[in-house]
Amino acid sequence: KGPDGKLAAIPAQFRPLARWWRGDNSLRWLLVDFQAADVPGEKKVVYLTDAKLDTPASQNVATVEEKGDTLVVATGAAVFTINKKQFNFLQSVMIEGQEMLAASSDTGTVIEDRLGQKYYAADGTREVTVIEKGPVRVCIRARGQHVPREGKGYSRGMYGYDVFMNFYAGAADVGVDVVLHNNFQKSIGEPLMEDASLILKL
């Protein structure tokens, strides 16, 4: 509610997570992202309503655009570039017009086995997709396999990856969930992992 006690809309986005499969197919679970100013000591109540309210003016909006082999996410505070063909986590990060990362072929998630052989997520990219987009949050999912270079190590790779990256309007932060898995349909033995790292070069 606003200072006058009336309902006032705030920037938000919605994604259905589940529906009642019998009857009217109505919503069962709904994911809601919204932004609200946090004032110490002030209590706020947010209502989920179907009332017709004026669309709020948002100072910052999260957007995503496909440019060739890349996805470009702009949050108002930063511009992030993600490579769809060679997923090395972040290809570029621009803050206030300044590039924050150094170009390198060795960045992203890297697995090292017990023999010192390294396996790179960028070399085994399967797909990079946008699963949710703005105005409050953009979520990108990347999937693939960590694979070795120069024909060394396990030829089929060492551990798959499933990465979820969340970018928020007005923020230069990235929220990330990284899942590593070793679930080949046919066994490749017991590849032992010495190290798993996320490498970014400033």
C-alpha positions, -999 to 999 in steps of 0.1 A, spaced: 0 0 0 11 36 -6 13 64 19 -24 72 12 -34 36 22 -43 26 -13 -29 -2 -33 1 8 -54 18 -16 -79 55 -24 -76 78 -38 -104 73 -75 -105 74 -106 -127 56 -139 -125 62 -175 -136 38 -204 -131 55 -234 -115 26 -257 -112 -11 -259 -120 -40 -280 -106 -42 -307 -132 -78 -315 -125 -107 -291 -130 -98 -256 -143 -60 -259 -147 -57 -229 -123 -24 -219 -107 -11 -239 -78 24 -225 -74 36 -191 -87 71 -177 -85 70 -140 -79 100 -117 -82 97 -81 -71 117 -52 -58 108 -30 -29 128 -3 -11 141 -16 23 138 10 50 153 0 84 125 -3 111 97 0 85 72 -28 81 59 -35 47 31 -58 35 30 -69 -1 -3 -81 -16 -8 -104 -45 -39 -92 -62 -58 -92 -95 -69 -55 -90 -64 -32 -120 -35 -9 -110 -13 15 -130 19 -1 -142 47 11 -120 76 31 -135 108 11 -129 141 29 -128 160 -2 -138 149 -31 -160 167 -64 -166 168 -72 -204 184 -99 -225 193 -98 -262 207 -124 -285 236 -112 -306 251 -138 -328 267 -165 -306 262 -145 -274 235 -134 -250 238 -99 -236 221 -91 -203 218 -55 -192 207 -47 -156 212 -9 -155 242 -14 -133 262 -37 -156 262 -54 -190 270 -91 -190 279 -112 -221 275 -150 -222 289 -171 -250 264 -197 -262 288 -218 -282 317 -219 -257 302 -213 -222 331 -199 -202 307 -185 -175 311 -148 -184 327 -137 -216 325 -100 -207 313 -78 -178 310 -40 -184 305 -17 -154 303 20 -160 318 15 -194 348 -4 -182 356 -41 -190 361 -61 -158 374 -94 -173 404 -103 -193 399 -124 -224 410 -161 -219 403 -195 -232 408 -211 -198 379 -195 -179 347 -209 -166 343 -241 -147 373 -264 -149 376 -299 -135 410 -315 -128 414 -353 -124 439 -371 -101 465 -372 -129 465 -335 -134 445 -335 -166 421 -305 -169 386 -306 -184 368 -274 -196 331 -265 -196 337 -241 -226 348 -270 -248 318 -292 -241 289 -267 -243 257 -284 -253 232 -255 -249 228 -221 -233 192 -208 -231 171 -180 -215 146 -196 -192 132 -164 -177 135 -127 -187 128 -94 -171 119 -69 -161 131 -78 -125 152 -108 -132 168 -127 -161 177 -164 -157 201 -182 -181 207 -219 -181 239 -236 -195 244 -273 -199 272 -294 -212 302 -316 -204 337 -308 -191 360 -322 -218 398 -324 -221 420 -308 -247 446 -322 -271 431 -357 -270 442 -364 -234 422 -377 -204 388 -393 -206 376 -387 -241 340 -386 -231 347 -359 -205 348 -356 -168 315 -346 -152 286 -327 -168 274 -293 -157 240 -276 -153 244 -239 -145 217 -214 -136 227 -177 -137 204 -150 -123 208 -113 -131 188 -87 -113 176 -53 -123 197 -25 -109 224 -49 -97 260 -58 -108 258 -91 -89 251 -125 -104 234 -153 -84 246 -187 -96 238 -224 -90 263 -248 -104 254 -285 -105 281 -311 -115 269 -346 -124 284 -379 -135 255 -398 -149 266 -414 -182 242 -440 -196 271 -464 -198 298 -465 -171 332 -449 -178 347 -464 -147 354 -443 -117 369 -410 -128 383 -393 -97 381 -355 -93 410 -337 -77 396 -302 -81 366 -283 -94 371 -245 -99 353 -216 -113 380 -194 -130 376 -158 -140 405 -135 -149 402 -98 -141 
